[in-house]
């Protein structure tokens, strides 16, 4: 069937890829269809989750052979426009695609919306024949207003539901609703995609640094305070302390102080001057190459941007306060007007960005979702790309070291064979 003779030009059944899906992608589509049109696809960044979702929708629309309403939910507005452009590349006309957010409320058989917008109109969920949940790990028991989405979805056993994510901890209780309603039907993690040649082989380089004396004194004082509060609360478990935070008693004040001090320590570890100096040293080793630097705070990348300017190295900064048009201009000029891009979270989820093969991680995140997304940004396949270099800068003798285990875990998750395990471990 071609687009010219498609009998139903008004819906997704006429979608046509200008390429052949990979076997792992068609396997994922079949696994979802065979699981009664429900389940999650857990695929590494850069392995085509969106195309899997489109193909699931196309196949199901053909099977239903009637008006078929699809609701595609994403975490950010910019991803709506990105997905619409992708659908148009696959032959779907823009005027048959609806959007629902802000002042734009145009519902069609194919409608894109955000999680923030959908909680204000659950009728869109109720009326859809198929709901696609992008970055589904964001809807968890800890995201109360989002988790209400599941209470709507569970009431209609006939509704097709597809979850997409790069990683999810199936043993974490906060994801229990997701795992119960849409259990994983197909996984394709980093180590498997690298072994298959679907992603570029990552080379991890560890760069330990030390804090100066003042920073070290501050770190020790903050850590002592955290330990003392933990002793009073009789717990150092963030989940337990979060529970105490909500009780409104004397312990809730201690819990609030505990979180404040933990955040202060994280900020100190991210912004320590030795990390920024080391990052500049790495940048100088790769002149005129696109480099992405991931951090946790706007302050740290702003300071690094200033330090680079003083050394006549051009760089740009992207974070959630940078407007969409400015962000697009920055990405368009990356690799020509400048080569170093500094980011705080904004480019981690779903963003299409120019090919990059070098990343520097100076953050001390303990969020494996963030880490997998960051690694995925660099190991995406592209023409003439033969390597992916990932530098991890951490502070020796501190909590910062935990990121090393997290990185190894993200690359080694459930290896299918001893050989694959050895191959990924060799990256360190």
C-alpha positions as CSV (number, residue, x, y, z in Angstrom):
1,X,0.0,0.0,0.0
2,X,1.3,3.4,-1.0
3,X,0.2,6.8,0.3
4,X,-1.3,7.5,-3.1
5,X,-3.8,4.7,-2.9
6,X,-4.2,4.6,0.8
7,X,-8.0,4.4,1.4
8,X,-7.8,6.3,4.7
9,X,-5.6,9.3,4.3
10,X,-7.0,10.7,7.5
11,X,-5.3,8.4,10.0
12,X,-2.1,6.7,11.0
13,X,-2.8,3.5,9.0
14,X,-1.3,5.3,6.0
15,X,2.1,5.8,7.7
16,X,5.0,4.6,5.7
17,X,8.6,4.5,6.8
18,X,11.3,5.4,4.3
19,X,13.4,2.6,5.7
20,X,13.0,-1.0,7.0
21,X,12.6,-1.3,10.8
22,X,15.3,-3.3,12.5
23,X,14.5,-6.8,13.7
24,X,14.5,-5.8,17.3
25,X,11.9,-3.1,16.5
26,X,9.6,-5.5,14.7
27,X,10.0,-8.0,17.5
28,X,8.9,-5.3,20.0
29,X,5.9,-4.4,17.9
30,X,4.9,-8.1,17.7
31,X,5.5,-8.6,21.4
32,X,3.2,-5.7,22.3
33,X,0.4,-6.8,19.9
34,X,0.6,-10.4,21.3
35,X,0.3,-9.1,24.8
36,X,-3.3,-7.9,24.1
37,X,-2.0,-4.5,23.0
38,X,-0.6,-3.6,26.4
39,X,2.9,-3.3,27.7
40,X,6.1,-1.3,27.9
41,X,9.0,-1.2,25.5
42,X,12.2,-0.5,27.4
43,X,14.7,0.5,24.8
44,X,18.0,2.4,25.1
45,X,18.1,6.0,23.8
46,X,18.9,6.0,20.1
47,X,17.4,2.6,19.2
48,X,14.0,3.8,17.8
49,X,11.4,3.7,20.5
50,X,9.3,6.3,18.7
51,X,9.2,4.3,15.5
52,X,8.1,1.3,17.4
53,X,5.2,3.3,18.9
54,X,4.2,4.6,15.5
55,X,4.3,1.1,14.0
56,X,2.2,-0.4,16.9
57,X,-0.4,2.3,16.3
58,X,-0.4,1.8,12.5
59,X,-0.8,-2.0,12.8
60,X,-3.5,-1.7,15.4
61,X,-5.4,0.9,13.3
62,X,-5.4,-1.4,10.3
63,X,-6.6,-4.3,12.5
64,X,-9.5,-2.2,13.9
65,X,-10.5,-1.0,10.4
66,X,-12.5,1.9,11.8
67,X,-12.1,5.4,13.3
68,X,-9.1,4.8,15.6
69,X,-8.2,7.6,18.1
70,X,-4.6,7.7,19.3
71,X,-3.3,9.9,22.2
72,X,0.4,10.3,22.4
73,X,1.6,11.8,25.7
74,X,5.0,13.4,26.2
75,X,6.7,15.1,29.1
76,X,7.6,18.4,27.3
77,X,5.9,20.6,24.7
78,X,9.0,20.7,22.5
79,X,8.7,17.0,22.0
80,X,5.2,17.4,20.5
81,X,6.6,19.5,17.6
82,X,9.5,17.1,17.2
83,X,7.1,14.1,17.0
84,X,4.8,15.8,14.6
85,X,7.7,16.6,12.2
86,X,8.7,12.9,12.4
87,X,5.2,11.8,11.5
88,X,5.2,14.1,8.6
89,X,8.4,12.6,7.3
90,X,6.6,9.3,7.4
91,X,3.8,10.6,5.2
92,X,1.2,11.8,7.6
93,X,-0.2,15.2,6.7
94,X,0.1,17.9,9.4
95,X,-3.6,19.0,9.2
96,X,-4.8,15.6,10.5
97,X,-2.6,15.7,13.6
98,X,-4.1,17.3,16.7
99,X,-2.4,19.0,19.6
100,X,-3.7,19.7,23.1
101,X,-1.7,22.0,25.4
102,X,-1.9,25.6,26.5
103,X,-4.1,27.6,24.2
104,X,-3.9,25.0,21.5
105,X,-6.7,22.5,21.9
106,X,-7.3,20.8,18.5
107,X,-8.2,17.1,19.0
108,X,-7.9,14.7,16.0
109,X,-7.6,11.0,15.5
110,X,-3.9,11.4,16.2
111,X,-3.5,13.8,19.1
112,X,-0.3,14.8,21.0
113,X,-0.4,16.3,24.5
114,X,1.7,16.6,27.6
115,X,1.3,14.9,31.0
116,X,0.7,18.4,32.5
117,X,-2.1,19.1,30.1
118,X,-3.9,15.8,30.3
119,X,-4.5,15.9,34.0
120,X,-6.8,18.9,33.3
121,X,-8.9,16.9,30.8
122,X,-9.1,13.2,31.4
123,X,-11.8,12.9,28.7
124,X,-9.0,12.7,26.2
125,X,-7.7,9.6,28.0
126,X,-11.2,8.1,28.2
127,X,-12.0,8.7,24.5
128,X,-8.7,7.4,23.1
129,X,-8.6,3.9,21.7
130,X,-4.8,3.8,22.2
131,X,-2.7,5.8,24.6
132,X,1.1,6.0,24.2
133,X,3.0,7.1,27.3
134,X,6.4,8.4,26.4
135,X,9.1,8.4,29.2
136,X,6.5,6.4,31.2
137,X,8.8,6.2,34.2
138,X,7.9,9.8,34.9
139,X,4.4,8.6,35.9
140,X,5.0,6.9,39.2
141,X,3.6,6.8,42.7
142,X,5.8,9.7,43.6
143,X,4.3,11.9,40.9
144,X,0.8,12.1,42.4
145,X,-0.9,14.2,39.8
146,X,0.5,12.1,37.0
147,X,-0.2,8.7,38.7
148,X,-4.0,9.6,38.6
149,X,-3.6,8.8,34.8
150,X,-3.5,5.1,35.7
151,X,-6.7,5.2,37.7
152,X,-8.4,6.3,34.4
153,X,-6.6,3.8,32.2
154,X,-7.3,0.8,34.5
155,X,-11.1,1.4,34.2
156,X,-11.1,0.4,30.5
157,X,-9.6,-3.1,29.8
158,X,-10.1,-2.7,26.1
159,X,-7.9,0.3,25.7
160,X,-4.5,-0.2,24.0
161,X,-1.7,1.2,26.2
162,X,2.0,1.4,25.2
163,X,4.7,2.7,27.6
164,X,8.1,3.9,26.3
165,X,11.2,4.4,28.4
166,X,15.0,3.9,28.3
167,X,15.1,2.3,31.7
168,X,12.9,1.4,34.7
169,X,13.6,-0.4,37.9
170,X,11.0,-3.2,38.0
171,X,11.8,-3.9,41.7
172,X,11.1,-0.3,42.8
173,X,7.7,-0.1,44.5
174,X,7.1,3.4,43.1
175,X,6.8,1.8,39.6
176,X,4.4,-1.0,40.7
177,X,1.4,0.5,38.9
178,X,3.3,0.8,35.7
179,X,4.7,-2.8,35.9
180,X,1.2,-4.2,36.7
181,X,-0.8,-2.3,34.0
182,X,1.8,-2.3,31.2
183,X,4.6,-4.9,32.0
184,X,7.7,-4.9,29.9
185,X,7.1,-6.8,26.7
186,X,10.5,-6.2,25.1
187,X,13.8,-4.8,26.4
188,X,16.8,-3.7,24.4
189,X,19.4,-2.1,26.7
190,X,22.7,-0.3,26.0
191,X,25.0,-3.3,26.2
192,X,22.9,-5.4,23.8
193,X,22.5,-2.5,21.3
194,X,26.3,-1.9,21.4
195,X,27.0,-5.6,20.9
196,X,24.6,-5.7,17.9
197,X,26.2,-2.6,16.4
198,X,23.0,-0.5,16.8
199,X,24.8,2.0,19.1
200,X,28.4,3.2,19.0
201,X,30.8,1.6,21.4
202,X,31.3,3.9,24.5
203,X,34.7,4.5,25.9
204,X,34.5,5.6,29.5
205,X,37.4,7.6,31.0
206,X,37.4,8.3,34.7
207,X,38.9,11.6,35.9
208,X,39.1,11.9,39.7
209,X,39.7,15.3,41.2
210,X,40.1,16.7,44.7
211,X,38.4,19.7,46.4
212,X,40.4,22.6,47.7
213,X,40.8,23.0,51.5
214,X,37.8,25.3,51.9
215,X,35.5,23.1,49.8
216,X,36.7,20.1,51.7
217,X,36.0,21.7,55.1
218,X,32.5,22.7,53.9
219,X,31.9,19.2,52.7
220,X,32.9,17.6,56.0
221,X,30.8,20.0,58.0
222,X,27.7,19.4,55.8
223,X,28.3,15.6,56.0
224,X,28.6,15.7,59.8
225,X,25.3,17.6,60.0
226,X,23.6,15.1,57.8
227,X,24.9,12.2,59.9
228,X,23.7,13.9,63.1
229,X,20.2,14.5,61.8
230,X,20.1,10.9,60.5
231,X,20.9,9.6,64.0
232,X,18.1,11.7,65.5
233,X,15.7,10.4,62.8
234,X,17.1,6.9,63.2
235,X,17.3,6.7,59.4
236,X,19.4,7.7,56.5
237,X,17.0,6.3,53.9
238,X,15.6,9.1,51.7
239,X,12.2,7.3,51.2
240,X,11.8,6.9,55.0
241,X,12.8,10.5,55.7
242,X,10.5,11.7,53.0
243,X,7.7,9.9,54.8
244,X,8.6,11.7,58.0
245,X,8.7,15.0,56.2
246,X,4.9,14.7,55.5
247,X,4.0,14.0,59.1
248,X,4.1,17.6,60.3
249,X,5.8,16.9,63.6
250,X,9.2,17.8,65.1
251,X,10.7,15.1,63.0
252,X,9.4,16.7,59.8
253,X,11.5,19.8,60.6
254,X,14.5,17.6,61.0
255,X,13.6,15.8,57.8
256,X,13.4,19.1,55.9
257,X,16.8,20.1,57.2
258,X,18.2,16.7,56.2
259,X,17.0,17.2,52.6
260,X,18.3,20.8,52.5
261,X,21.8,19.7,53.7
262,X,21.9,16.8,51.2
263,X,21.0,19.2,48.4
264,X,23.7,21.6,49.6
265,X,26.3,18.8,49.5
266,X,25.2,17.8,46.0
267,X,25.5,21.4,44.9
268,X,29.0,21.7,46.4
269,X,30.1,18.5,44.6
270,X,28.8,19.7,41.3
271,X,30.2,23.2,41.5
272,X,33.6,22.4,43.0
273,X,36.3,24.4,41.1
274,X,38.5,21.4,40.4
275,X,35.8,19.7,38.3
276,X,35.4,22.8,36.2
277,X,39.2,23.1,35.7
278,X,39.4,19.4,34.7
279,X,36.5,19.8,32.3
280,X,38.4,22.6,30.5
281,X,41.5,20.4,30.4
282,X,39.5,17.7,28.6
283,X,37.9,20.2,26.2
284,X,41.4,21.4,25.1
285,X,42.3,17.8,24.2
286,X,39.5,17.8,21.6
287,X,39.7,21.1,19.7
288,X,37.0,21.8,17.1
289,X,34.9,18.8,18.1
290,X,31.3,18.9,19.3
291,X,31.4,18.3,23.1
292,X,28.5,18.1,25.4
293,X,28.9,18.7,29.2
294,X,26.2,17.6,31.6
295,X,25.8,19.2,35.0
296,X,23.2,19.5,37.8
297,X,23.1,23.2,38.4
298,X,22.7,26.3,36.3
299,X,25.4,28.0,38.5
300,X,28.0,25.4,37.6
301,X,27.6,25.6,33.8
302,X,27.3,29.4,34.0
303,X,30.6,29.5,35.9
304,X,32.2,27.1,33.4
305,X,30.9,29.2,30.5
306,X,32.7,32.2,32.0
307,X,35.9,30.3,32.5
308,X,35.9,29.1,28.9
309,X,35.3,32.6,27.7
310,X,38.3,33.8,29.5
311,X,40.4,31.2,27.7
312,X,38.9,32.2,24.3
313,X,36.9,28.9,24.0
314,X,33.4,29.6,22.7
315,X,30.5,27.7,24.4
316,X,26.8,28.0,24.9
317,X,24.4,27.1,27.7
318,X,21.1,25.3,27.6
319,X,18.7,24.8,30.5
320,X,15.0,25.0,31.2
321,X,15.0,28.8,31.3
322,X,16.3,29.1,27.8
323,X,13.4,29.7,25.4
324,X,12.6,27.2,22.6
325,X,13.6,29.5,19.7
326,X,16.9,30.4,21.4
327,X,17.6,26.7,22.1
328,X,17.0,25.9,18.5
329,X,19.4,28.6,17.3
330,X,22.0,27.3,19.7
331,X,21.7,23.7,18.4
332,X,21.7,24.9,14.8
333,X,25.0,26.7,15.4
334,X,26.7,23.9,17.4
335,X,29.7,22.7,15.6
336,X,30.2,25.9,13.5
337,X,29.9,29.0,15.7
338,X,31.0,27.1,18.8
339,X,31.8,23.5,19.8
340,X,31.1,23.2,23.5
341,X,27.5,22.8,24.7
342,X,26.7,23.0,28.4
343,X,23.5,21.5,29.6
344,X,21.3,21.1,32.7
345,X,18.7,18.3,32.2
346,X,17.0,20.0,29.2
347,X,18.6,17.9,26.5
348,X,18.2,14.6,28.3
349,X,14.6,13.5,27.5
350,X,13.8,12.8,23.8
351,X,15.5,15.8,22.2
352,X,16.8,15.4,18.7
353,X,20.2,16.9,18.7
354,X,23.2,17.0,16.2
355,X,25.5,14.1,16.3
356,X,28.0,14.3,19.2
357,X,30.7,11.8,20.1
358,X,32.2,13.4,23.2
359,X,30.5,14.0,26.6
360,X,31.8,15.2,29.9
361,X,29.7,14.4,33.0
362,X,30.5,16.6,36.0
363,X,27.2,16.1,37.7
364,X,26.8,13.8,40.7
365,X,23.4,12.5,39.8
366,X,22.1,9.3,41.3
367,X,19.2,9.1,38.9
368,X,19.8,6.2,36.5
369,X,17.2,7.6,34.1
370,X,19.2,10.8,33.7
371,X,22.4,8.9,33.3
372,X,21.1,6.5,30.7
373,X,19.7,9.4,28.7
374,X,23.1,11.2,28.9
375,X,25.1,8.2,27.8
376,X,22.5,7.6,25.0
377,X,23.1,11.1,23.6
378,X,26.7,10.2,22.8
379,X,26.4,6.6,21.6
380,X,23.7,7.2,19.0
381,X,24.8,5.9,15.6
382,X,25.5,8.4,12.8
383,X,27.5,8.4,9.5
384,X,31.3,8.5,9.9
385,X,31.0,8.2,13.7
386,X,33.5,5.6,14.9
387,X,33.7,6.3,18.7
388,X,31.9,7.7,21.6
389,X,34.1,9.2,24.4
390,X,32.5,9.7,27.8
391,X,34.5,11.4,30.5
392,X,33.3,11.2,34.1
393,X,34.8,13.8,36.5
394,X,34.2,13.0,40.2
395,X,35.5,14.1,43.5
396,X,37.7,11.5,45.2
397,X,36.8,10.4,48.8
398,X,33.2,11.7,48.7
399,X,29.7,10.5,47.9
400,X,30.5,11.6,44.3
401,X,32.1,8.2,43.7
402,X,28.7,6.5,43.6
403,X,28.2,7.7,40.1
404,X,30.9,5.2,38.9
405,X,28.8,2.2,40.0
406,X,25.7,3.8,38.5
407,X,27.5,4.2,35.1
408,X,28.7,0.6,35.2
409,X,25.2,-0.6,36.2
410,X,23.6,1.3,33.3
411,X,26.0,-0.3,30.8
412,X,25.9,-3.8,32.3
413,X,22.3,-4.3,33.1
414,X,21.3,-7.9,32.8
415,X,24.0,-8.9,30.3
416,X,22.8,-11.8,28.1
417,X,26.2,-13.6,28.1
418,X,29.5,-13.7,29.9
419,X,31.2,-12.3,26.7
420,X,28.9,-9.3,26.6
421,X,29.5,-8.6,30.3
422,X,33.2,-8.7,29.7
423,X,33.0,-6.4,26.7
424,X,31.1,-3.7,28.5
425,X,33.2,-4.0,31.6
426,X,36.3,-3.4,29.5
427,X,35.0,0.1,28.8
428,X,36.1,1.2,32.3
